[in-house]
Amino acid sequence: MKLSIVAALALVGCSASPSKQDIATAPFDIEQLEAKEDSPTKPSKGVDVRIAERAQDKFTASRGFIAHRINLTGGRVDLDVSGTENGDQLDTILYVFGPKKANGKFPTRALAFNDDFEPGVNFGSHIILDVPAAGEYQIVVSTYDNYVSFPSHVSRGDYQLMVKCQSETFGACGPAVSGVDGQCWEDSECVAADGAPLHCEGEVTCAPGTQCFFVRMGVCVEDYVWMTYSAKQCTNPWSAAEVTEDEAAAFPVGDLAQVMKHYGKQGVSFDEVGQLTPQETMFQCLACGCARGDQIVVKVKSTSSDVLAADGWIFSAPSPEAVSLEPAQCGSNPWQTAPTSSVAEELEQVDVWLAAEGATLTKRGFTYPTERKVTCASCDCARGDRLIAFPADQQDAGFLSSLGFSAVYVP
């Protein structure tokens, strides 16, 4: 015989008294048609989740049992929920139902249940679940107070839910997401906890229905843009920035340390900074308002681009698109025929090399990471900077591609 929720509550002996007791097992086993709306087996709809994706919601008078659906393929997963109400810990309860049956409904008996993670200490809920079969599962979140006050919903707190796979292999337990520096196959799998825009970069995948000889996972990174500023003879937005000798020595181009300092005070941080110059020197007027011929180029998080745009920086979106190459250490690059003492001298060597290969550029230059990267010491290892080249036309772009240049990624 099926029990109503109220009867089940009476049998387990719970009441809405101040002295709360941990509920050891889920007391509900109710047919779908017998269940009240907004109950464990007929919960209110919450957002669907993936492995490692944080879900947040709040309890109201009409939303006391909230469901989050997830696709699981196997393995062992940890489910955690915690919350607050009026600044105090929210005493949550957590159910897992599933997998979904062929008729589209979930089993009415909970597959797993937890009240307090650590009774008397941590009133959040925690479940370790060995996924019995691949399929869709329903996670239902509620509170002890809603449980003992059913059918009234008395809790008004906020909560957050997270499901994690115990395997370190991405996707081992089901569809998953990653934060910054996490693995990914596509942009939709990159989700930042703070809501910052992310994308998947460096992945190599196959289109549906095709056969690939090589695939590679990418890495989740914050969205960024490349922006340029045509520097003027006398006064630029960063000209008044004072830098120390050590700061100036960090880059081979004098303006770059000032650019970092000036915009750093406005909360803007760069991933890379550099200078672009045309292959052929062009006549420039010498008045302070005239362009001096070069461009400062930066790789900046997209959320900071408005600050630069207000100063006259423009988005770098040439056609053909810019390409880049990571120079190697020890002077082992194909253009380095002799030692050089300046960036300008090395760029002259780049020009000679590319001209011999039949490629023409409109501008080129080096960019430098603003934070030093750990790199190996072998001569074929990257030295840390980037050579950026702007091909004159599509034919030149093809020449550069054959020489190992790749597109500068723009999300």
C-alpha positions in Angstrom: 0.0 0.0 0.0 1.3 3.4 -0.9 1.7 6.0 1.8 0.9 9.7 1.5 3.7 12.1 2.3 1.9 13.2 5.4 1.6 9.6 6.6 5.2 8.9 5.8 6.2 11.9 7.9 4.2 10.6 10.8 5.8 7.2 10.6 9.4 8.6 10.7 8.5 10.7 13.7 9.7 14.1 12.4 8.2 17.4 13.4 9.0 21.0 12.9 10.6 21.3 16.3 13.7 23.4 16.8 15.7 20.2 17.6 16.3 18.8 14.1 17.3 15.2 13.5 19.2 13.9 10.5 16.9 12.0 8.1 18.7 8.7 7.4 16.6 7.5 4.4 14.1 9.0 2.0 10.6 8.5 3.4 8.7 9.0 0.1 7.6 6.2 -2.3 4.6 7.7 -4.1 3.0 6.9 -7.5 3.3 9.8 -9.9 -0.4 10.3 -10.1 -0.9 10.3 -6.4 1.8 12.9 -5.7 1.1 16.5 -5.1 2.5 19.1 -7.4 5.9 20.5 -6.1 6.8 17.3 -4.2 9.8 15.0 -4.5 8.3 13.0 -7.4 6.5 16.0 -9.0 9.1 18.7 -8.4 9.3 22.2 -9.8 11.5 22.6 -12.8 15.1 23.8 -12.2 17.9 24.2 -14.8 19.5 21.1 -16.3 23.1 20.5 -15.3 26.2 18.9 -16.6 29.2 17.4 -14.7 31.1 20.2 -12.9 28.4 22.8 -13.8 27.1 24.9 -10.9 23.4 25.3 -10.6 21.8 27.9 -8.4 18.2 28.5 -7.4 16.0 29.6 -4.5 13.1 28.3 -2.5 9.7 30.1 -2.5 6.2 29.4 -1.3 5.5 27.7 -4.6 8.9 26.1 -5.2 9.8 23.8 -2.3 11.2 20.8 -4.2 13.3 21.7 -7.2 14.5 19.3 -9.9 17.7 19.4 -11.9 18.1 16.8 -14.7 21.5 15.4 -15.7 22.7 12.8 -18.2 25.1 10.3 -16.7 26.9 7.5 -18.6 28.6 5.7 -15.7 31.3 5.9 -13.1 31.1 7.4 -9.6 29.9 10.9 -9.0 29.7 13.3 -6.1 26.6 15.4 -5.7 26.8 18.4 -3.3 24.3 21.0 -2.4 24.6 23.8 0.1 22.8 27.1 0.8 22.0 30.0 3.1 18.9 31.5 4.6 19.1 34.8 6.5 22.9 34.4 6.7 22.8 30.9 8.3 23.4 27.5 6.8 20.4 26.1 5.0 19.5 22.6 6.1 19.1 21.0 2.7 18.0 17.5 1.6 18.9 15.8 -1.6 17.3 13.1 -3.7 18.4 11.3 -6.9 15.8 9.5 -9.0 16.6 7.5 -12.1 17.4 6.6 -14.7 14.4 7.7 -16.6 12.1 4.9 -17.7 11.0 4.1 -21.3 7.7 5.7 -20.6 9.4 9.1 -19.9 8.9 9.0 -16.2 11.3 8.6 -13.3 11.1 5.9 -10.7 9.1 7.0 -7.6 11.6 5.5 -5.2 14.8 7.6 -4.7 17.9 5.9 -5.9 19.9 7.9 -3.3 19.1 10.4 -0.5 21.0 12.5 2.0 20.0 15.1 4.6 23.1 16.4 6.4 26.6 16.0 5.0 28.0 16.1 8.6 25.1 16.0 11.1 25.3 18.8 13.5 28.2 20.5 11.6 27.5 20.7 7.9 23.8 21.0 7.1 24.4 20.8 3.3 23.8 17.5 1.6 26.3 15.1 -0.1 25.7 11.9 -2.1 28.3 9.6 -3.6 26.5 7.7 -6.4 27.7 4.7 -8.4 25.8 5.3 -11.6 23.9 2.1 -12.2 23.2 2.7 -15.9 23.6 5.3 -18.6 20.6 7.6 -18.8 18.9 10.7 -17.6 18.6 11.3 -13.8 16.6 13.7 -11.8 18.2 15.5 -8.8 15.7 17.0 -6.4 16.7 19.6 -3.9 14.7 20.7 -0.9 15.1 21.5 2.8 14.5 19.8 6.1 12.0 22.5 7.0 10.0 22.0 3.8 10.1 18.3 4.5 8.7 18.5 8.0 6.2 21.3 7.0 4.9 19.5 3.9 2.7 20.4 2.0 3.6 24.0 3.0 7.0 25.3 1.8 8.5 27.5 4.5 12.1 27.8 3.4 13.2 31.0 1.5 16.9 30.4 1.1 19.3 30.2 -1.9 21.2 27.1 -2.8 23.9 25.9 -5.2 24.3 22.4 -6.6 27.3 20.7 -8.2 27.9 17.2 -9.6 31.5 16.1 -10.0 32.9 12.9 -11.6 35.5 11.1 -9.5 37.4 10.2 -12.6 39.9 12.8 -13.9 39.1 11.9 -17.5 36.9 14.6 -19.0 33.4 13.3 -19.9 34.0 10.0 -18.1 30.7 10.2 -16.2 28.7 12.1 -18.8 28.5 15.5 -20.5 30.7 17.9 -18.6 31.9 21.5 -18.5 35.3 23.0 -17.6 36.5 26.3 -16.2 39.6 28.3 -17.2 42.4 25.9 -18.2 40.1 22.9 -18.2 39.7 20.5 -21.1 37.0 20.8 -23.8 35.8 19.8 -27.2 33.7 22.8 -28.0 32.8 26.3 -26.7 29.6 25.2 -24.9 31.7 23.0 -22.6 33.5 26.1 -21.1 31.7 27.7 -18.2 33.3 30.0 -15.7 32.0 30.0 -12.1 32.0 33.8 -12.1 30.1 34.0 -15.4 33.1 35.4 -17.4 32.8 34.5 -21.1 35.0 31.5 -22.1 35.7 29.6 -25.3 37.4 26.3 -26.2 40.7 26.9 -28.0 43.1 24.5 -29.7 40.6 21.7 -30.2 40.8 19.5 -33.3 37.5 17.7 -34.0 35.6 15.9 -36.7 32.4 17.1 -38.4 29.5 14.6 -37.9 29.7 11.8 -40.5 33.4 12.3 -41.3 36.4 10.3 -40.5 39.4 12.0 -38.7 43.0 10.8 -38.6 43.7 13.1 -35.7 41.7 14.7 -32.9 42.8 16.8 -30.0 41.1 18.3 -27.0 41.3 22.1 -26.5 41.6 24.2 -23.4 39.0 26.6 -21.9 40.3 30.2 -22.0 38.7 33.6 -21.3 37.3 35.3 -24.4 39.8 37.9 -25.7 40.2 40.3 -28.6 43.2 41.7 -30.4 43.3 45.5 -30.5 45.7 48.0 -32.1 46.5 51.7 -31.6 48.2 53.8 -34.2 50.8 55.5 -32.0 51.4 59.3 -32.4 54.6 61.3 -32.5 54.4 63.0 -29.1 51.4 62.2 -27.0 49.6 58.9 -26.6 47.2 57.8 -23.8 50.0 56.1 -21.9 52.7 58.7 -22.4 52.5 60.1 -18.9 52.8 56.7 -17.2 56.0 56.5 -15.1 57.7 53.1 -15.1 60.8 51.9 -13.2 63.9 50.7 -14.9 63.0 47.1 -14.2 59.5 47.5 -15.7 60.9 49.2 -18.8 63.5 46.4 -19.2 60.8 43.7 -19.2 60.0 44.5 -22.9 62.3 45.4 -25.8 59.9 48.2 -26.9 59.8 51.2 -24.6 56.1 52.0 -24.9 54.9 48.6 -23.8 55.8 49.0 -20.1 54.0 52.3 -20.1 50.9 50.8 -21.8 50.8 48.1 -19.1 51.2 50.7 -16.3 48.6 53.1 -17.7 45.9 50.6 -18.3 46.7 48.6 -15.2 45.6 51.5 -13.1 42.2 51.2 -14.9 41.8 47.6 -14.1 42.8 46.3 -17.5 45.3 43.5 -17.8 46.8 42.2 -21.0 47.8 38.7 -22.1 50.2 39.9 -24.7 51.6 43.3 -25.8 53.7 44.2 -28.8 54.5 46.5 -31.7 53.7 46.2 -35.4 55.5 48.1 -38.1 55.2 48.1 -41.9 57.7 46.3 -44.1 58.6 49.5 -45.9 59.3 52.7 -44.1 56.7 55.3 -45.0 57.2 59.1 -44.8 55.6 60.5 -41.7 55.0 64.1 -40.7 56.7 65.1 -37.5 53.9 67.1 -35.8 52.8 65.8 -32.5 49.4 64.8 -33.7 50.8 62.8 -36.7 51.1 59.0 -36.6 54.6 57.8 -36.1 54.1 54.8 -38.3 53.9 51.9 -35.9 51.0 50.3 -34.0 50.8 49.0 -30.5 49.0 45.7 -30.5 47.5 44.0 -27.4 45.7 40.8 -26.6 43.1 41.7 -24.0 40.1 40.1 -22.3 36.9 41.0 -24.2 35.4 42.3 -21.0 38.0 45.1 -20.9 37.8 46.1 -24.6 35.4 49.0 -24.0 38.1 50.8 -21.9 40.6 50.7 -24.8 38.0 51.5 -27.4 37.2 54.8 -25.6 40.8 55.8 -26.1 40.8 55.1 -29.8 42.0 51.5 -29.9 40.4 49.5 -32.7 39.7 45.8 -33.1 42.1 44.0 -35.3 40.1 42.2 -37.9 42.1 42.3 -41.2 41.3 40.4 -44.4 43.3 38.3 -44.9 43.5 37.6 -41.2 46.8 37.9 -39.3 48.9 34.8 -38.8 51.5 34.0 -36.2 54.5 31.8 -35.4 56.2 31.0 -32.1 59.9 31.6 -32.5 62.3 28.9 -31.2 65.3 29.5 -28.9 69.0 29.5 -29.7 68.7 31.5 -32.9 67.5 28.4 -34.6 64.6 30.1 -36.6 64.8 30.0 -40.4 65.2 33.8 -40.7 68.1 34.1 -38.2 71.2 34.1 -40.3 73.3 36.1 -37.9 73.1 37.5 -34.3 71.0 40.6 -33.9 71.0 43.3 -31.2 67.4 44.8 -31.7 63.9 43.9 -32.7 64.3 46.0 -35.8 67.3 44.0 -36.9 65.5 40.7 -36.4 62.4 41.9 -38.3 64.7 42.8 -41.2 65.9 39.2 -41.2 62.2 38.1 -41.2 61.6 40.3 -44.2 64.5 38.8 -46.2 63.4 35.2 -45.4 59.8 35.8 -46.3 60.7 37.7 -49.5 62.8 34.7 -50.6 59.7 32.5 -50.0 57.6 34.8 -52.1 55.4 36.2 -49.3 54.6 39.9 -49.0 53.3 41.5 -45.8 51.6 44.8 -44.9 53.0 44.8 -41.4 54.7 42.5 -38.9 56.0 42.5 -35.4 56.6 40.6 -32.2 54.3 40.4 -29.2 55.4 39.4 -25.7 53.5 37.7 -22.8 52.9 39.9 -19.9 53.5 37.0 -17.5 56.6 34.9 -18.1 55.7 31.4 -19.2 57.6 28.2 -18.1 59.4 26.8 -21.2 61.9 24.1 -21.8 65.6 25.0 -22.4 66.1 23.0 -25.6 66.9 24.9 -28.8 63.7 23.7 -30.5 61.5 25.0 -27.6 59.5 28.2 -28.0 61.3 31.2 -26.6 58.0 32.8 -25.4 57.2 35.6 -27.8 55.1 35.5 -30.9 55.8 36.7 -34.5 52.7 38.2 -36.0 52.5 38.8 -39.8 49.7 40.4 -41.9 49.8 38.9 -45.4 49.1 41.3 -48.3 46.6 38.9 -50.0 45.2 35.4 -49.9 48.1 34.0 -51.9 50.6 35.4 -49.4 48.5 33.9 -46.6 48.9 30.5 -48.3 52.7 31.0 -48.5 52.8 31.8 -44.8 50.7 28.8 -43.9 53.1 26.5 -45.8 55.9 28.0 -43.6 54.2 27.1 -40.4 52.2 30.2 -39.6 48.8 29.7 -38.2 45.8 32.0 -37.8 45.7 34.3 -34.8 42.7 33.0 -33.1 39.8 35.4 -32.6 36.8 33.9 -30.7 
